[in-house]
Amino acid sequence: MIPTLKWTEQGVDFLDQTRLPFEETYLLATSYQQVADVITTMVVRGAPAIGVSAAMGVALGVKHSQATSLEALTPEFEEICRVLAATRPTAVNLFWAIDRMRKLYQELAAKPGASVAGIREALIAEALKMYDEDIATCRTMGANGAELLPKQGGVLTHCNAGALATCGYGTALGVIRAAVENGAEIRVYADETRPFLQGARLTAWELLHDKIPTTVICDNMAASMMRRGKIHAVVVGADRIAANGDVANKIGTYGVAVLAKEHGIPFYVAAPWSTIDMETATGEAIPIEERPAVEVTHHGGKQLTPHDADIENPAFDVTPAEYVTAIITERGVLKAPYPEALAALDDVKVGV
Ligand code: MRU
């Protein structure tokens, strides 16, 4: 399995996804600030991977703290959390992971006899547990969703919701992997995913690695591929799912969902429960990250647009719940009406 990120004695080691597919290099983050930087610059990306990276960033920050008392450590801990939380606003897994680390910190700090050393060890153990849980969750999601895909045919995906976007196996690509493991003969159509090209660079790379037949298409080819009968299902990941089932995912996902509906093709979203945000009522309230204009104006260091062109670069869009055929999670496959379906499973803890 492709190691997206790894906790080491020296720091957190990240597969540098900005250099894929041609260079497989690792970047070692030795401070929590570096982890934050690695998340912002998308060396690591994908909502579940961002969450676990942030948890490891918190653990790393506390590990390197010079504080000798909890009184000194607590404000430092909050600063570490603040810096990591300021990296990518749409992926709710980031906040979920930081909150989980904070809850553990507060619980341990409130105990009589709590020590800096004890908290340090516990936070590292928690981040490692989240890493293992993420892989197990992806596998369960894969098993839950595999039967929804055709036994034979084309499956379109947008962006990269694979092993590279998680600690391993993937969400949308995990469902595809599980279907292929069950004998399905699937050809994946990978949208290139302008402007950062996660589909062309990352999805194609990791599926080729697993020998799963893959065809890269430009984003503007999806409609025609559907009309020509090449696509039998769509499966994508998510950065945040609101309580009513609206889905924030990579910019362009909404267009794919509309096209799928027009062509009568099922549109599935695969995401772990840590991507579900029951505190956010609808997609309208999901913050959408605006990324630097240079990602649109330039490619491979070469300028594509006139100097004075106005640019917008929203990294995500929202697909209204009505376009979603099912949401595949580790707790089960959810169908509309989503407010009820999500609420029903919200306090169910499935062991992974
Ligand atoms: O900007 P990115 O590359 O972090 O966006 C990633 C996506 O949009 C993924 O589809 C989403 O995070 C789910 S990853 C399992």
Residues whose N, C-alpha, C, O or C-beta is under 5 A from the ligand:
A	BS01	MRU	R45 G46 A47 P48 H158 C159 N160 A161 G162 A165 T171 Q198 G237 A238 D239 N249 K250
